[in-house]
Amino acid sequence: MSTPEPRPASIPGTDPTLGSPGGDRPSPPPMSATGPDGPAPSTKPSRHTGRTIGRTVAIALLLFVTVVLVLFVVFNTQTVDISLVFTDVRAPLVVALLIAAALGGAIVGLLDAVMTVRGRRRNR
């Protein structure tokens, strides 16, 4: 165990116990971030603020697009002729729109999978 370094003499207007070496009063406990009301509020911004904002914007955009698509489908309920490669089909426009949306999603998914595989091969 080492001996503490002597402290300088106290300056008028400061705590007199600071200048007395080895005073009979125990030293105060070190200050911690927690107080009687719990942890002190952090002054640093959260690490995940940008990620949270991005998720909020993505969810809001997804909700907006979903509402617009539902309204578009609801207002387009008439029956139409759909020309397929080898035959013609008469179906509600809603069905044609849903099939087109599903095919579009499948194409995007396949392109994403191809790009992911190409990126993994390039990183080897």
C-alpha positions as CSV (number, residue, x, y, z in Angstrom):
1,M,0.0,0.0,0.0
2,S,1.4,3.4,-0.9
3,T,1.1,6.6,1.1
4,P,-0.9,9.4,-0.4
5,E,0.9,12.5,-1.8
6,P,0.6,15.5,0.5
7,R,-1.9,18.0,-0.7
8,P,-1.1,21.7,-1.0
9,A,-2.2,24.1,1.7
10,S,-5.7,25.3,1.4
11,I,-6.5,28.6,-0.3
12,P,-8.9,30.9,1.6
13,G,-12.5,30.2,0.6
14,T,-12.0,26.5,-0.1
15,D,-12.7,23.4,2.0
16,P,-10.2,23.4,4.9
17,T,-10.3,19.6,5.2
18,L,-8.6,19.3,1.8
19,G,-5.3,20.8,3.1
20,S,-5.0,18.6,6.2
21,P,-3.0,15.5,5.5
22,G,-4.5,12.4,7.0
23,G,-7.5,14.2,8.5
24,D,-9.8,12.3,10.9
25,R,-12.6,12.7,8.4
26,P,-13.1,9.9,5.8
27,S,-12.8,11.0,2.2
28,P,-16.1,11.3,0.4
29,P,-17.1,8.5,-1.9
30,P,-16.3,8.9,-5.5
31,M,-19.0,10.5,-7.6
32,S,-20.9,8.1,-9.8
33,A,-23.3,8.6,-12.7
34,T,-26.2,7.3,-10.6
35,G,-28.0,9.5,-8.1
36,P,-31.0,9.2,-5.9
37,D,-33.2,9.4,-8.9
38,G,-31.4,6.8,-10.9
39,P,-28.8,7.3,-13.7
40,A,-28.0,10.8,-14.7
41,P,-29.3,11.8,-18.2
42,S,-26.7,11.2,-20.8
43,T,-25.5,14.2,-22.7
44,K,-24.2,12.1,-25.6
45,P,-26.7,11.3,-28.4
46,S,-27.7,7.7,-28.6
47,R,-25.6,5.5,-30.9
48,H,-28.7,4.1,-32.7
49,T,-30.4,7.4,-33.4
50,G,-29.8,7.3,-37.2
51,R,-30.9,3.7,-37.4
52,T,-34.1,4.5,-35.5
53,I,-34.9,7.4,-37.7
54,G,-34.2,5.3,-40.8
55,R,-36.5,2.6,-39.6
56,T,-39.2,5.1,-38.8
57,V,-39.0,6.6,-42.3
58,A,-39.0,3.2,-43.9
59,I,-42.1,2.1,-41.9
60,A,-43.9,5.4,-42.7
61,L,-43.1,5.0,-46.4
62,L,-44.2,1.4,-46.4
63,L,-47.5,2.4,-44.7
64,F,-48.1,5.2,-47.2
65,V,-47.5,2.9,-50.2
66,T,-49.7,0.2,-48.8
67,V,-52.6,2.6,-48.2
68,V,-52.2,4.0,-51.8
69,L,-52.1,0.5,-53.3
70,V,-55.2,-0.6,-51.3
71,L,-57.1,2.4,-52.4
72,F,-56.0,1.8,-56.0
73,V,-57.2,-1.8,-55.9
74,V,-60.5,-0.8,-54.3
75,F,-61.3,1.7,-57.0
76,N,-60.4,-0.6,-59.8
77,T,-62.8,-3.5,-59.4
78,Q,-64.2,-3.7,-63.0
79,T,-63.7,-6.9,-65.1
80,V,-61.1,-6.7,-67.8
81,D,-59.7,-9.0,-70.5
82,I,-56.2,-10.2,-69.6
83,S,-54.1,-11.4,-72.6
84,L,-51.7,-14.2,-71.6
85,V,-49.2,-15.7,-73.9
86,F,-51.4,-18.5,-75.2
87,T,-54.9,-17.5,-74.1
88,D,-57.1,-14.6,-73.0
89,V,-58.8,-14.5,-69.6
90,R,-61.6,-12.4,-68.3
91,A,-60.9,-11.4,-64.6
92,P,-61.4,-8.5,-62.2
93,L,-58.7,-5.9,-62.5
94,V,-57.8,-6.4,-58.9
95,V,-56.6,-9.9,-59.7
96,A,-54.5,-8.7,-62.6
97,L,-53.0,-6.0,-60.4
98,L,-52.2,-8.5,-57.6
99,I,-50.6,-10.9,-60.1
100,A,-48.5,-8.1,-61.6
101,A,-47.4,-7.0,-58.1
102,A,-46.5,-10.6,-57.1
103,L,-44.5,-11.1,-60.3
104,G,-42.7,-7.8,-59.8
105,G,-41.8,-8.7,-56.3
106,A,-40.5,-12.1,-57.4
107,I,-38.4,-10.4,-60.1
108,V,-36.9,-8.0,-57.5
109,G,-36.2,-10.9,-55.2
110,L,-34.4,-12.9,-57.8
111,L,-32.3,-9.9,-58.9
112,D,-31.4,-9.3,-55.2
113,A,-30.4,-12.9,-54.8
114,V,-28.2,-12.8,-58.0
115,M,-26.5,-9.6,-56.9
116,T,-25.9,-11.1,-53.4
117,V,-24.2,-14.1,-54.9
118,R,-22.1,-12.0,-57.3
119,G,-21.0,-9.8,-54.4
120,R,-19.9,-12.8,-52.3
121,R,-17.9,-14.2,-55.2
122,R,-16.3,-10.9,-55.8
123,N,-15.3,-10.6,-52.1
124,R,-13.4,-14.0,-52.1
